[in-house]
């Protein structure tokens, strides 16, 4: 029955030869409720696990379930309510920052016995259009504002610090900067 709680996103990357490679589906792990970022939840829409090293769909699903369970266990042990589930199945814990969500997901990957980056990676759905405020973007939970270039720098820093293989909707759909 776990499949009901998974938001699946197919992740594609390019290999060193310029060929498009399809990875196993990404599965939501830490999320906020869509259109509801002002109630103490993280600002970014979804942080997803991508079982990049899985050899089959069944193995990918099993790994994703292990990561989700390990993430929930770790969050619970650190005092976060894990009973709240976002609209697409991710854990909707009230975390202090978006990086805290990345840290929790990385802990879940490691505690599930998978190697971060080679077996399980991270995808991020920023849904930046929902973060548009004044002349840029706002992480309300963190009380931080960004111009488009600054948000790109923030996301690039995440890529440097975490095994991120995909970022979706990094900027707003009307952003021409």
C-alpha positions in Angstrom: 0.0 0.0 0.0 3.0 2.3 0.2 2.6 3.2 -3.5 -0.3 5.4 -2.6 2.1 7.8 -0.8 4.6 8.2 -3.5 4.8 11.1 -5.9 6.8 9.7 -8.9 8.8 12.0 -11.1 11.0 10.5 -13.8 14.5 12.0 -13.7 16.7 12.2 -16.8 20.3 13.2 -17.0 22.9 13.3 -19.8 25.8 10.9 -19.7 29.3 11.9 -20.7 28.5 11.2 -24.4 25.6 13.6 -24.5 23.0 10.7 -24.5 19.9 11.1 -22.4 19.7 8.5 -19.6 16.5 7.7 -17.7 16.9 7.1 -14.0 14.4 5.4 -11.7 11.5 7.5 -10.6 12.0 10.0 -7.9 9.8 9.6 -4.8 8.6 12.4 -2.5 10.2 12.2 1.0 10.0 15.7 2.6 7.4 18.1 1.3 5.1 21.0 2.1 1.4 21.2 1.3 1.0 22.8 -2.2 0.2 26.5 -1.9 0.5 26.3 1.9 4.0 27.5 2.8 2.9 30.0 5.4 2.0 27.5 8.2 5.5 26.7 9.5 6.4 24.2 6.7 9.4 24.4 4.4 9.3 26.7 1.4 10.5 24.3 -1.3 7.7 22.1 -2.6 9.4 18.7 -2.6 12.7 17.0 -1.7 12.6 13.6 -3.4 14.8 10.5 -3.3 16.1 9.2 -6.7 17.2 5.5 -6.5 19.8 6.0 -9.2 21.6 2.7 -8.5 18.6 0.5 -8.6 18.6 -2.2 -11.2 14.8 -2.6 -11.5 11.6 -0.7 -10.7 10.9 -3.2 -7.9 14.3 -2.5 -6.3 13.9 1.3 -6.8 10.5 1.2 -5.0 12.0 -0.9 -2.2 14.9 1.5 -1.8 12.6 4.5 -1.8 10.4 3.0 0.8 13.4 2.3 3.0 14.7 5.8 2.6 11.2 7.2 3.5 10.9 5.0 6.6 14.5 5.9 7.7 13.8 9.6 7.2 10.6 9.4 9.2 12.3 7.5 12.0 15.2 10.0 12.1 12.8 13.0 12.1 10.7 11.4 14.9 13.8 10.8 17.0 14.7 14.4 16.7 11.3 15.6 17.9 9.5 16.3 14.6 5.9 15.2 14.0 6.0 12.7 11.2 2.2 12.0 11.2 1.6 15.0 9.0 1.8 13.9 5.3 1.8 16.4 2.5 -0.7 16.3 -0.4 1.7 14.2 -2.6 2.9 11.8 0.1 6.1 13.5 1.4 6.6 13.9 5.1 5.4 17.4 6.1 7.6 18.0 9.2 7.9 21.5 10.5 11.6 22.0 9.9 13.6 25.2 10.5 15.0 25.5 7.0 15.1 23.9 3.5 18.6 22.7 4.3 17.2 20.9 7.3 15.0 19.0 4.9 18.0 18.1 2.8 19.9 17.0 5.9 16.9 14.8 7.0 16.7 13.2 3.5 20.5 12.6 3.4 20.2 11.0 6.9 17.4 8.8 5.6 19.5 7.7 2.6 22.5 6.9 4.9 20.4 5.1 7.6 18.6 3.0 4.9 22.0 1.5 4.1 22.3 3.2 0.7 25.3 5.1 -0.6 24.4 8.8 -1.2 25.0 9.8 -4.8 25.8 6.4 -6.3 22.7 4.4 -5.1 20.3 7.1 -4.0 20.4 10.8 -4.9 18.1 13.8 -4.4 15.8 15.7 -6.6 14.3 19.1 -5.7 11.1 20.6 -6.9 11.5 24.3 -5.9 8.1 25.4 -7.4 9.7 28.9 -7.5 6.6 30.5 -8.9 4.9 30.0 -5.6 7.9 31.8 -3.9 7.6 35.0 -5.9 7.5 38.0 -3.7 8.2 41.7 -4.4 11.2 41.9 -6.7 12.3 38.3 -6.3 11.7 35.2 -4.2 11.1 34.6 -0.5 11.9 31.7 1.7 9.3 32.7 4.3 10.2 30.0 6.7 13.8 31.2 6.8 12.8 34.9 6.5 15.1 35.3 3.5 14.7 37.0 0.2 16.5 36.4 -3.1 16.8 38.0 -6.5 16.8 35.4 -9.3 20.6 35.2 -9.5 20.9 34.8 -5.7 18.3 32.0 -5.7 20.4 30.3 -8.4 23.5 30.7 -6.3 21.6 29.2 -3.3 20.6 26.2 -5.3 24.1 25.8 -6.7 25.4 25.7 -3.1 22.9 22.9 -2.3 24.3 21.0 -5.3 27.8 21.4 -4.0 26.7 20.1 -0.5 24.2 17.3 -1.3 23.9 14.5 -4.0 21.4 16.4 -6.0 20.8 15.2 -9.6 17.7 17.2 -10.5 16.2 20.6 -9.8 12.7 21.4 -11.1 11.2 24.8 -11.4 14.2 26.6 -10.0 12.8 30.0 -11.1 9.4 31.4 -11.6 7.6 30.7 -14.9 7.5 34.4 -15.7 11.1 35.2 -14.7 13.0 36.7 -17.6 16.1 37.6 -15.6 
